[in-house]
């Protein structure tokens, strides 16, 4: 017994030493790189958050309503509210974020993709923005890899707190995301008490200057096109400005992400098909394990090829204080009164994201095959010329690729598309494989402008949030 006690004591001492050296490393790194860490995230036991959330009039009223509607005591209702808050609040850990999380994220991203981040707009913004400015990065949602990419892209500037969907509320992901500053959001959960707690929490950390990231579309696109922006999180953020003591300027930073390949593309596009045509759960598991096995084997023999580009760019920041002066109804206490201004703000943010969206070689090639390759094969020269024409239409404002000419872009895209068996050589040139048309449309739609998608309109959501089959989008006449 004495031996085991000595071993246990030794392990405790080693753990304490590792934690001490890890925190020391993280602090040195933060000081050396000039990284801004929101001190409010480091408060022990989050006593300040508890105090402000449960001191909110909205939460007090919601607790009373919950008790009345569920026929329980106020104490039980308050206990339920505390459970909701404990689920939401992150447990930011300097050691986990900077010693383990950031290096792992960097290694994983660079293993899978050629990562390109347009850092100059952030540097310029940091130089000219007021020192007390509060910034929220509003991001389009392409893949679950976005969470890692978002943290990676801002690692040298700031530690980011971001809203994570309920898919990550499983062990051990729930602890990892909380350590990295993420807070959980239940989507499509209608309990008023939960939303009162979430709203008060978001407003509290916003008032205290915590830099956040939100995915305004609220989910992943099944057809590759922009989704209709959700108003909930945006509403929680901007209504923090009702507090007269919140005088710091609040900026929304439109953030656009795009990929040559999203890891979930087949799973997402399959949901556009009828249930009878979708893969079964066992088939999906078999495909996933096959994918992991083959790519692990390729990496072991040094034949793994990265999935092309993962790119992040930024639009022009939107100062909420100015928007409120133009649209004072944004702070109305009645949601229906502030909804039109919220929708206008969401549209402005999405338009800025769309304008900043970086094209990738695969997206450009998919758009060309959709426009030109429906009936006859296309030669290498023709595809290169069509990509060059499309590149000029898109302009140079967010061109972050090292390939500059149409033929170079086609060569980069062709390598990936051939590897995935999405295009095939036939007499006369290349054609998109007929049974992979959904993936062609998915990648072509990803560079379709937001205003064009908005004019088309969004299909009604059915089957747990999925669009119906007949609403699948094509990009006829993509410009």
TORMI-327729 format. One record per residue (C-alpha): x, y, z; residue number from 1. Coordinates in Angstrom, 1 decimal. Each point is the difference from the previous one (the first is absolute). Layout:
# TORMI-327729
@east->X north->Y up->Z i->NUM
...
This chain:
# TORMI-327729
@east->0.0 north->0.0 up->0.0 i->1
@east->2.9 north->2.3 up->0.9 i->2
@east->1.5 north->-0.6 up->-3.5 i->3
@east->-3.3 north->1.0 up->-1.7 i->4
@east->-0.4 north->3.0 up->2.2 i->5
@east->3.5 north->1.2 up->-1.0 i->6
@east->-0.7 north->-0.6 up->-3.7 i->7
@east->-3.2 north->2.0 up->0.3 i->8
@east->1.7 north->2.9 up->1.8 i->9
@east->2.8 north->0.0 up->-2.6 i->10
@east->-2.6 north->0.2 up->-2.8 i->11
@east->-1.8 north->2.9 up->1.7 i->12
@east->3.3 north->1.9 up->0.3 i->13
@east->0.9 north->-0.7 up->-3.6 i->14
@east->-3.5 north->1.2 up->-1.1 i->15
@east->0.4 north->3.2 up->2.0 i->16
@east->3.4 north->0.6 up->-1.5 i->17
@east->-1.2 north->-0.6 up->-3.5 i->18
@east->-3.0 north->2.3 up->0.5 i->19
@east->2.3 north->2.7 up->1.5 i->20
@east->2.5 north->-0.2 up->-2.9 i->21
@east->-2.8 north->-0.1 up->-2.5 i->22
@east->-1.7 north->3.1 up->1.4 i->23
@east->3.4 north->1.8 up->0.1 i->24
@east->0.6 north->-1.0 up->-3.7 i->25
@east->-3.5 north->1.3 up->-0.9 i->26
@east->0.5 north->3.3 up->1.7 i->27
@east->3.4 north->0.5 up->-1.6 i->28
@east->-1.4 north->-0.8 up->-3.4 i->29
@east->-2.9 north->2.5 up->0.5 i->30
@east->2.5 north->2.7 up->1.2 i->31
@east->2.5 north->-0.7 up->-2.8 i->32
@east->-2.6 north->0.0 up->-2.8 i->33
@east->-2.1 north->2.8 up->1.4 i->34
@east->-3.1 north->-2.2 up->0.0 i->35
@east->-3.1 north->1.5 up->1.7 i->36
@east->-1.7 north->-2.3 up->2.5 i->37
@east->-3.3 north->1.2 up->1.4 i->38
@east->0.5 north->0.1 up->3.7 i->39
@east->-3.7 north->-0.5 up->0.6 i->40
@east->0.3 north->-3.6 up->-1.3 i->41
@east->2.6 north->-0.8 up->2.7 i->42
@east->-2.2 north->0.7 up->3.0 i->43
@east->0.0 north->-3.0 up->2.3 i->44
@east->-3.4 north->-1.8 up->0.4 i->45
@east->-1.6 north->2.7 up->-2.2 i->46
@east->-1.5 north->1.7 up->3.1 i->47
@east->-0.3 north->3.3 up->-1.9 i->48
@east->-1.9 north->-1.7 up->-2.9 i->49
@east->-2.4 north->-1.7 up->2.5 i->50
@east->-0.6 north->3.3 up->1.8 i->51
@east->-0.8 north->1.9 up->-3.2 i->52
@east->-2.1 north->-2.7 up->-1.7 i->53
@east->-2.2 north->-0.7 up->3.0 i->54
@east->-0.3 north->3.7 up->0.7 i->55
@east->-1.5 north->0.5 up->-3.5 i->56
@east->-3.7 north->1.0 up->0.1 i->57
@east->-0.6 north->-2.2 up->-3.0 i->58
@east->1.4 north->-3.1 up->1.8 i->59
@east->-1.9 north->0.8 up->3.2 i->60
@east->-3.3 north->0.3 up->-2.0 i->61
@east->0.8 north->-3.2 up->-2.0 i->62
@east->0.7 north->-1.9 up->3.3 i->63
@east->-3.4 north->1.0 up->1.4 i->64
@east->-1.8 north->-0.9 up->-3.3 i->65
@east->1.8 north->-3.4 up->-0.1 i->66
@east->-1.2 north->-0.7 up->3.6 i->67
@east->-3.6 north->1.0 up->-0.8 i->68
@east->-0.2 north->-1.9 up->-3.3 i->69
@east->1.7 north->-3.2 up->1.3 i->70
@east->-1.8 north->0.1 up->3.4 i->71
@east->3.3 north->-0.1 up->1.9 i->72
@east->1.5 north->2.3 up->2.7 i->73
@east->2.1 north->3.0 up->-0.9 i->74
@east->3.0 north->-1.7 up->1.6 i->75
@east->-0.3 north->-3.0 up->-2.4 i->76
@east->-0.4 north->2.4 up->-2.9 i->77
@east->3.1 north->1.9 up->1.1 i->78
@east->1.9 north->-3.3 up->0.3 i->79
@east->-1.0 north->-0.8 up->-3.6 i->80
@east->1.3 north->3.4 up->-1.1 i->81
@east->3.3 north->-0.7 up->1.7 i->82
@east->0.3 north->-3.3 up->-1.8 i->83
@east->-0.5 north->1.8 up->-3.3 i->84
@east->2.6 north->2.6 up->0.9 i->85
@east->2.5 north->-2.7 up->1.1 i->86
@east->-0.5 north->-1.7 up->-3.4 i->87
@east->0.6 north->3.2 up->-1.9 i->88
@east->2.9 north->1.7 up->1.9 i->89
@east->3.5 north->-0.9 up->-1.3 i->90
@east->3.0 north->-0.9 up->2.2 i->91
@east->2.7 north->1.8 up->-1.8 i->92
@east->3.4 north->-1.6 up->0.7 i->93
@east->3.2 north->1.8 up->-1.0 i->94
@east->2.0 north->-3.2 up->0.1 i->95
@east->-2.5 north->-2.0 up->-2.1 i->96
@east->-0.4 north->2.8 up->-2.6 i->97
@east->3.6 north->1.1 up->-0.6 i->98
@east->2.1 north->-3.0 up->1.0 i->99
@east->-2.2 north->-2.8 up->-1.5 i->100
@east->-2.9 north->1.4 up->-2.0 i->101
@east->1.7 north->2.4 up->-2.2 i->102
@east->2.9 north->-2.3 up->-1.1 i->103
@east->-2.4 north->-2.9 up->-0.6 i->104
@east->-2.3 north->2.2 up->-2.0 i->105
@east->2.9 north->1.4 up->-2.1 i->106
@east->1.4 north->-3.5 up->-0.6 i->107
@east->-3.4 north->-1.5 up->-0.9 i->108
@east->-0.9 north->2.8 up->-2.4 i->109
@east->3.4 north->0.0 up->-1.8 i->110
@east->-0.3 north->-3.7 up->-0.3 i->111
@east->-3.4 north->0.1 up->-1.7 i->112
@east->0.2 north->3.3 up->-1.9 i->113
@east->2.1 north->2.8 up->-1.4 i->114
@east->-1.2 north->2.7 up->2.4 i->115
@east->-0.1 north->3.6 up->-1.1 i->116
@east->-1.1 north->2.7 up->2.4 i->117
@east->-0.3 north->3.7 up->-1.1 i->118
@east->1.5 north->1.5 up->3.1 i->119
@east->0.6 north->3.5 up->-1.2 i->120
@east->-3.6 north->1.3 up->0.5 i->121
@east->0.2 north->-1.2 up->3.7 i->122
@east->3.3 north->1.7 up->0.5 i->123
@east->-1.3 north->3.2 up->-1.6 i->124
@east->-3.1 north->-0.1 up->2.1 i->125
@east->1.9 north->-0.6 up->3.2 i->126
@east->2.2 north->3.0 up->-0.7 i->127
@east->-2.9 north->2.5 up->-0.6 i->128
@east->-2.8 north->-1.4 up->2.2 i->129
@east->-0.5 north->1.6 up->3.5 i->130
@east->1.8 north->-2.0 up->2.7 i->131
@east->-3.3 north->-0.7 up->1.8 i->132
@east->-1.7 north->-1.3 up->-3.2 i->133
@east->-2.1 north->-3.2 up->0.3 i->134
@east->0.3 north->-2.2 up->-3.0 i->135
@east->-2.3 north->-2.9 up->-1.1 i->136
@east->1.1 north->-2.1 up->-3.0 i->137
@east->-3.0 north->-0.9 up->-2.1 i->138
@east->0.8 north->-3.1 up->-2.1 i->139
@east->-1.6 north->-1.9 up->-2.8 i->140
@east->-0.3 north->-3.8 up->0.8 i->141
@east->1.5 north->-2.4 up->-2.5 i->142
@east->1.3 north->-2.9 up->2.1 i->143
@east->0.5 north->-1.2 up->3.6 i->144
@east->3.7 north->0.7 up->-0.7 i->145
@east->-1.0 north->3.7 up->0.2 i->146
@east->0.3 north->-0.2 up->3.8 i->147
@east->3.6 north->-1.0 up->-0.2 i->148
@east->0.7 north->2.4 up->-2.9 i->149
@east->-1.5 north->2.9 up->1.8 i->150
@east->2.1 north->-0.6 up->3.1 i->151
@east->3.1 north->-0.5 up->-2.1 i->152
@east->-0.5 north->3.2 up->-2.1 i->153
@east->-0.1 north->2.3 up->3.0 i->154
@east->2.5 north->-1.8 up->2.2 i->155
@east->2.7 north->2.7 up->-0.3 i->156
@east->-2.5 north->2.8 up->0.7 i->157
@east->-2.4 north->-1.2 up->2.7 i->158
@east->-1.6 north->-3.0 up->1.6 i->159
@east->-3.5 north->-0.4 up->-1.4 i->160
@east->-3.2 north->-1.1 up->1.8 i->161
@east->-2.5 north->-1.4 up->-2.5 i->162
@east->-3.5 north->-1.5 up->0.0 i->163
@east->0.1 north->-3.8 up->-0.6 i->164
@east->-3.0 north->-2.1 up->-0.9 i->165
@east->-1.3 north->-2.8 up->2.1 i->166
@east->1.7 north->-2.6 up->-2.2 i->167
@east->3.2 north->0.6 up->2.1 i->168
@east->-1.7 north->-0.6 up->3.3 i->169
@east->1.4 north->-3.6 up->0.3 i->170
@east->3.0 north->-1.1 up->2.1 i->171
@east->2.8 north->0.9 up->-0.5 i->172
@east->-0.8 north->2.7 up->-2.6 i->173
@east->-2.1 north->1.9 up->2.5 i->174
@east->3.0 north->0.5 up->2.3 i->175
@east->2.4 north->0.8 up->-2.8 i->176
@east->-2.3 north->2.7 up->-1.5 i->177
@east->-0.6 north->1.6 up->3.4 i->178
@east->3.8 north->0.1 up->0.7 i->179
@east->0.5 north->1.7 up->-3.3 i->180
@east->-2.6 north->2.7 up->0.8 i->181
@east->-3.0 north->-1.4 up->-1.8 i->182
@east->-3.5 north->0.3 up->1.4 i->183
@east->-2.9 north->-2.4 up->-1.0 i->184
@east->-3.1 north->1.1 up->-1.7 i->185
@east->-3.1 north->-2.3 up->-0.3 i->186
@east->-1.4 north->0.7 up->-3.4 i->187
@east->-3.8 north->-0.5 up->-0.6 i->188
@east->-0.5 north->-0.2 up->3.8 i->189
@east->-3.1 north->2.0 up->0.8 i->190
@east->0.1 north->0.2 up->3.8 i->191
@east->-0.4 north->3.7 up->0.9 i->192
@east->2.0 north->-0.4 up->3.3 i->193
@east->3.0 north->-1.4 up->-1.9 i->194
@east->0.0 north->2.9 up->-2.5 i->195
@east->-0.3 north->2.5 up->2.7 i->196
@east->3.1 north->-1.4 up->1.7 i->197
@east->1.9 north->-0.2 up->-3.3 i->198
@east->-1.0 north->3.5 up->-1.0 i->199
@east->1.1 north->1.4 up->3.4 i->200
@east->3.3 north->-2.0 up->-0.2 i->201
@east->0.8 north->1.3 up->-3.6 i->202
@east->-0.8 north->3.6 up->1.0 i->203
@east->2.1 north->-0.3 up->3.2 i->204
@east->3.2 north->-1.2 up->-1.8 i->205
@east->-0.6 north->2.6 up->-2.8 i->206
@east->-0.3 north->2.8 up->2.5 i->207
@east->3.3 north->-1.2 up->1.6 i->208
@east->1.8 north->0.1 up->-3.3 i->209
@east->0.4 north->-3.8 up->-0.7 i->210
@east->0.9 north->-0.5 up->-3.6 i->211
@east->-2.5 north->-2.5 up->-1.5 i->212
@east->-0.6 north->-1.9 up->-3.3 i->213
@east->-3.5 north->-0.9 up->-1.2 i->214
@east->-1.1 north->-2.0 up->-3.0 i->215
@east->-2.9 north->2.1 up->-1.3 i->216
@east->-1.5 north->-2.6 up->-2.2 i->217
@east->-0.6 north->-2.3 up->3.0 i->218
@east->0.8 north->-3.2 up->-1.9 i->219
@east->1.8 north->-1.6 up->-2.9 i->220
@east->-1.2 north->0.5 up->-3.6 i->221
@east->-1.3 north->-3.1 up->-1.7 i->222
@east->0.3 north->1.5 up->-3.5 i->223
@east->3.1 north->2.1 up->0.4 i->224
@east->-1.8 north->3.3 up->-0.3 i->225
@east->-0.4 north->2.6 up->2.8 i->226
@east->-2.7 north->-0.8 up->2.5 i->227
@east->-2.5 north->2.5 up->1.3 i->228
@east->1.6 north->1.9 up->2.9 i->229
@east->-1.3 north->-0.7 up->3.5 i->230
@east->-0.9 north->2.9 up->2.2 i->231
@east->0.2 north->-1.5 up->3.5 i->232
@east->3.7 north->0.4 up->0.9 i->233
@east->0.1 north->3.3 up->-1.9 i->234
@east->-2.9 north->1.3 up->2.0 i->235
@east->1.7 north->-1.1 up->3.3 i->236
@east->3.2 north->1.8 up->-1.0 i->237
@east->-1.4 north->3.4 up->-1.1 i->238
@east->-2.6 north->0.3 up->2.8 i->239
@east->2.9 north->0.1 up->2.4 i->240
@east->0.2 north->3.6 up->-1.1 i->241
@east->-3.2 north->0.7 up->2.0 i->242
@east->2.3 north->0.3 up->3.1 i->243
@east->0.9 north->3.7 up->0.3 i->244
@east->3.3 north->-1.0 up->1.7 i->245
@east->1.0 north->-2.0 up->-3.1 i->246
@east->1.8 north->2.9 up->-1.8 i->247
@east->2.7 north->-1.9 up->-1.7 i->248
@east->-0.4 north->-0.2 up->-3.8 i->249
@east->-1.4 north->-3.3 up->-1.3 i->250
@east->1.3 north->-1.3 up->-3.3 i->251
@east->-1.2 north->-2.9 up->-2.1 i->252
@east->2.9 north->-1.4 up->-2.1 i->253
@east->-1.4 north->-1.9 up->-3.1 i->254
@east->2.2 north->-3.1 up->-0.4 i->255
@east->-0.2 north->-2.2 up->-3.1 i->256
@east->1.4 north->-3.6 up->-0.1 i->257
@east->0.2 north->-2.4 up->-3.0 i->258
@east->1.5 north->-3.3 up->-0.9 i->259
@east->1.1 north->-2.1 up->-3.0 i->260
@east->-1.6 north->-2.9 up->1.9 i->261
@east->-2.3 north->0.0 up->3.0 i->262
@east->0.3 north->-3.3 up->1.8 i->263
@east->-3.8 north->-0.4 up->0.4 i->264
@east->-0.9 north->0.8 up->-3.7 i->265
@east->-1.4 north->-3.4 up->-0.8 i->266
@east->-2.0 north->-0.3 up->3.2 i->267
@east->-1.4 north->3.5 up->-0.5 i->268
@east->-1.0 north->-0.4 up->-3.6 i->269
@east->-1.5 north->-3.4 up->0.6 i->270
@east->-2.6 north->1.7 up->2.1 i->271
@east->-1.4 north->1.7 up->-3.2 i->272
@east->-1.0 north->-3.4 up->-1.2 i->273
@east->-3.0 north->-2.0 up->1.0 i->274
@east->0.3 north->-2.2 up->3.1 i->275
@east->-0.1 north->-3.1 up->-2.1 i->276
@east->3.1 north->1.2 up->-1.9 i->277
@east->2.1 north->0.9 up->3.0 i->278
@east->2.7 north->-2.2 up->1.4 i->279
@east->-1.0 north->-2.0 up->3.1 i->280
@east->1.7 north->0.6 up->3.3 i->281
@east->2.2 north->-3.1 up->-0.4 i->282
@east->1.0 north->1.1 up->-3.5 i->283
@east->1.0 north->3.4 up->1.3 i->284
@east->2.1 north->-1.6 up->2.8 i->285
@east->1.6 north->-2.4 up->-2.5 i->286
@east->0.8 north->2.9 up->-2.3 i->287
@east->1.4 north->2.1 up->2.9 i->288
@east->2.3 north->-2.8 up->1.3 i->289
@east->1.1 north->-0.8 up->-3.6 i->290
@east->0.9 north->3.7 up->-0.5 i->291
@east->1.9 north->0.2 up->3.3 i->292
@east->1.9 north->-3.3 up->-0.7 i->293
@east->1.0 north->0.9 up->-3.5 i->294
@east->1.2 north->3.4 up->0.9 i->295
@east->1.9 north->-1.2 up->3.1 i->296
@east->1.7 north->-2.6 up->-2.3 i->297
@east->0.8 north->2.6 up->-2.5 i->298
@east->1.5 north->2.3 up->2.6 i->299
@east->2.1 north->-2.9 up->1.4 i->300
@east->1.6 north->-0.7 up->-3.4 i->301
@east->0.2 north->3.8 up->-0.7 i->302
@east->-2.5 north->-0.1 up->-2.9 i->303
@east->-2.7 north->2.1 up->1.7 i->304
@east->-1.0 north->3.0 up->-2.0 i->305
@east->-1.6 north->3.0 up->1.6 i->306
@east->-3.5 north->1.1 up->-0.8 i->307
@east->0.9 north->3.2 up->-1.6 i->308
@east->-0.6 north->3.4 up->1.4 i->309
@east->-1.7 north->1.1 up->3.3 i->310
@east->-0.3 north->3.8 up->-0.2 i->311
@east->-1.1 north->2.8 up->2.3 i->312
@east->-0.6 north->3.6 up->-1.0 i->313
@east->-1.7 north->3.0 up->1.7 i->314
@east->-2.5 north->2.6 up->-1.1 i->315
@east->-0.3 north->3.6 up->1.1 i->316
@east->-0.9 north->0.3 up->3.7 i->317
@east->-3.5 north->1.2 up->0.9 i->318
@east->-0.3 north->2.4 up->3.0 i->319
@east->-3.2 north->-0.9 up->1.8 i->320
@east->-0.1 north->3.4 up->1.7 i->321
@east->-0.3 north->1.7 up->-3.3 i->322
@east->-2.7 north->-2.5 up->-1.2 i->323
@east->-2.0 north->0.6 up->3.1 i->324
@east->0.1 north->3.8 up->-0.6 i->325
@east->-1.4 north->-0.7 up->-3.5 i->326
@east->-2.5 north->-2.6 up->1.2 i->327
@east->-1.0 north->0.7 up->3.7 i->328
@east->-2.7 north->-2.6 up->-0.2 i->329
@east->2.8 north->-2.6 up->0.3 i->330
@east->-0.1 north->0.5 up->3.8 i->331
@east->-3.8 north->-0.2 up->0.3 i->332
@east->-1.2 north->-2.2 up->2.9 i->333
@east->-2.5 north->-1.6 up->-2.4 i->334
@east->1.6 north->-2.6 up->-2.3 i->335
@east->-2.5 north->0.6 up->-2.9 i->336
@east->0.9 north->3.7 up->0.0 i->337
@east->3.8 north->-0.6 up->-0.1 i->338
@east->-0.3 north->-3.0 up->-2.4 i->339
@east->0.1 north->2.1 up->-3.3 i->340
@east->3.2 north->1.8 up->1.2 i->341
@east->1.5 north->-3.3 up->1.0 i->342
@east->-0.7 north->-1.5 up->-3.4 i->343
@east->1.5 north->3.0 up->-1.7 i->344
@east->3.1 north->-0.4 up->2.2 i->345
@east->0.2 north->-3.7 up->-0.7 i->346
@east->-0.3 north->0.7 up->-3.7 i->347
@east->2.8 north->2.6 up->0.1 i->348
@east->2.3 north->-2.4 up->1.9 i->349
@east->-0.7 north->-2.9 up->-2.5 i->350
@east->0.6 north->2.3 up->-3.0 i->351
@east->3.4 north->1.0 up->1.6 i->352
@east->0.9 north->-3.7 up->0.5 i->353
@east->-1.1 north->-0.8 up->-3.6 i->354
@east->2.2 north->2.9 up->-1.3 i->355
@east->3.0 north->-1.3 up->1.9 i->356
@east->-0.6 north->-3.7 up->-0.8 i->357
@east->3.2 north->-1.5 up->-1.4 i->358
@east->-0.3 north->-2.2 up->-3.0 i->359
@east->1.9 north->-3.3 up->-0.2 i->360
@east->1.2 north->-2.0 up->-3.1 i->361
@east->-2.6 north->-2.8 up->0.5 i->362
@east->-2.9 north->2.5 up->0.4 i->363
@east->1.0 north->1.8 up->-3.2 i->364
@east->0.3 north->-3.2 up->-1.9 i->365
@east->-3.3 north->-1.3 up->1.2 i->366
@east->-1.7 north->3.3 up->-1.1 i->367
@east->1.6 north->-0.4 up->-3.4 i->368
@east->-1.3 north->-3.6 up->-0.4 i->369
@east->-3.4 north->1.1 up->1.1 i->370
@east->-0.1 north->2.8 up->-2.6 i->371
@east->1.7 north->-1.5 up->-2.9 i->372
@east->0.5 north->-3.7 up->0.4 i->373
@east->-3.6 north->-1.3 up->-0.1 i->374
@east->0.0 north->-1.6 up->-3.4 i->375
@east->3.5 north->-0.1 up->-1.4 i->376
@east->3.4 north->-0.7 up->1.6 i->377
@east->2.3 north->2.9 up->0.6 i->378
@east->3.7 north->0.0 up->-0.9 i->379
@east->2.7 north->1.1 up->2.4 i->380
@east->0.5 north->3.2 up->-2.0 i->381
@east->-3.8 north->0.8 up->0.0 i->382
@east->-0.4 north->-0.6 up->3.7 i->383
@east->3.0 north->2.2 up->0.7 i->384
@east->-1.4 north->2.8 up->-2.2 i->385
@east->-3.5 north->-0.3 up->1.7 i->386
@east->1.6 north->0.1 up->3.5 i->387
@east->2.0 north->3.1 up->-1.1 i->388
@east->-3.1 north->1.7 up->-1.1 i->389
@east->-1.8 north->-0.9 up->3.2 i->390
@east->2.9 north->1.2 up->2.1 i->391
@east->-0.1 north->3.4 up->-1.7 i->392
@east->-3.8 north->0.2 up->0.7 i->393
@east->0.7 north->-0.7 up->3.7 i->394
@east->2.7 north->2.7 up->0.1 i->395
@east->3.2 north->0.3 up->1.9 i->396
@east->-1.2 north->1.3 up->3.4 i->397
@east->0.2 north->-3.3 up->1.9 i->398
@east->2.4 north->-1.9 up->-2.3 i->399
@east->2.2 north->-2.0 up->2.5 i->400
@east->1.0 north->-2.9 up->-2.2 i->401
@east->3.6 north->-0.4 up->-1.2 i->402
@east->-1.3 north->-1.1 up->-3.4 i->403
@east->-0.8 north->3.1 up->-2.1 i->404
@east->-0.9 north->-1.3 up->-3.4 i->405
@east->-2.9 north->-2.2 up->-1.2 i->406
@east->2.2 north->-2.9 up->-1.1 i->407
@east->1.8 north->0.0 up->3.3 i->408
@east->-3.3 north->0.0 up->1.9 i->409
@east->-1.3 north->-2.9 up->-2.1 i->410
@east->3.2 north->-2.1 up->0.6 i->411
@east->-0.4 north->0.6 up->3.8 i->412
@east->-3.7 north->-1.0 up->-0.1 i->413
@east->0.5 north->-2.9 up->-2.4 i->414
@east->2.4 north->-1.8 up->2.4 i->415
@east->-2.6 north->0.0 up->2.7 i->416
@east->-3.0 north->-0.8 up->-2.2 i->417
@east->1.8 north->-2.9 up->-1.7 i->418
@east->1.1 north->-1.3 up->3.4 i->419
@east->-3.6 north->0.0 up->1.2 i->420
@east->-1.3 north->-1.4 up->-3.3 i->421
@east->-2.3 north->3.0 up->-0.5 i->422
@east->1.2 north->0.7 up->-3.6 i->423
@east->1.0 north->-2.5 up->-2.7 i->424
@east->1.8 north->0.2 up->-3.3 i->425
@east->-2.1 north->-0.9 up->-3.0 i->426
@east->0.4 north->0.5 up->-3.8 i->427
@east->0.4 north->3.7 up->-0.5 i->428
@east->1.1 north->1.0 up->3.5 i->429
@east->-1.5 north->-0.1 up->3.5 i->430
@east->-3.4 north->-0.3 up->1.5 i->431
@east->-1.5 north->-0.1 up->3.5 i->432
@east->-1.0 north->-3.5 up->1.0 i->433
@east->-3.8 north->-0.2 up->-0.5 i->434
@east->-0.8 north->-1.6 up->3.3 i->435
@east->1.9 north->2.7 up->1.9 i->436
@east->-2.1 north->3.0 up->-1.2 i->437
@east->-1.0 north->0.9 up->3.6 i->438
@east->3.6 north->0.6 up->0.9 i->439
@east->0.5 north->2.1 up->-3.2 i->440
@east->-2.9 north->2.2 up->1.0 i->441
@east->1.1 north->0.2 up->3.6 i->442
@east->3.4 north->1.4 up->-0.8 i->443
@east->-1.3 north->2.3 up->-2.8 i->444
@east->-2.6 north->1.4 up->2.4 i->445
@east->2.6 north->0.9 up->2.6 i->446
@east->1.2 north->3.0 up->-2.1 i->447
@east->-3.5 north->1.1 up->-0.9 i->448
@east->-0.6 north->3.5 up->1.3 i->449
@east->-2.3 north->0.4 up->3.0 i->450
@east->-2.3 north->2.5 up->-1.7 i->451
@east->-0.7 north->-2.5 up->-2.8 i->452
@east->-0.8 north->-2.7 up->2.6 i->453
@east->-2.3 north->2.5 up->1.8 i->454
@east->-1.9 north->0.9 up->-3.2 i->455
@east->-0.5 north->-3.7 up->-0.6 i->456
@east->-1.3 north->-0.4 up->3.5 i->457
@east->0.5 north->-2.8 up->2.5 i->458
@east->-2.0 north->-3.3 up->0.0 i->459
@east->-2.1 north->-0.8 up->3.0 i->460
@east->1.7 north->-2.2 up->2.6 i->461
@east->-1.2 north->-3.5 up->0.4 i->462
@east->1.2 north->-3.3 up->1.4 i->463
@east->1.9 north->1.4 up->2.9 i->464
@east->1.3 north->3.1 up->-1.7 i->465
@east->0.8 north->-1.4 up->-3.4 i->466
@east->-1.2 north->1.5 up->-3.3 i->467
@east->-2.4 north->-2.1 up->-2.1 i->468
@east->1.4 north->-1.9 up->-3.0 i->469
@east->-1.7 north->2.2 up->-2.6 i->470
@east->1.6 north->3.1 up->1.5 i->471
@east->3.6 north->-1.2 up->-0.9 i->472
@east->1.8 north->3.0 up->-1.6 i->473
@east->1.8 north->0.2 up->-3.3 i->474
@east->2.1 north->2.9 up->-1.1 i->475
@east->-1.4 north->0.8 up->-3.4 i->476
@east->1.6 north->3.1 up->-1.4 i->477
@east->2.4 north->0.4 up->3.0 i->478
@east->1.6 north->3.4 up->-0.1 i->479
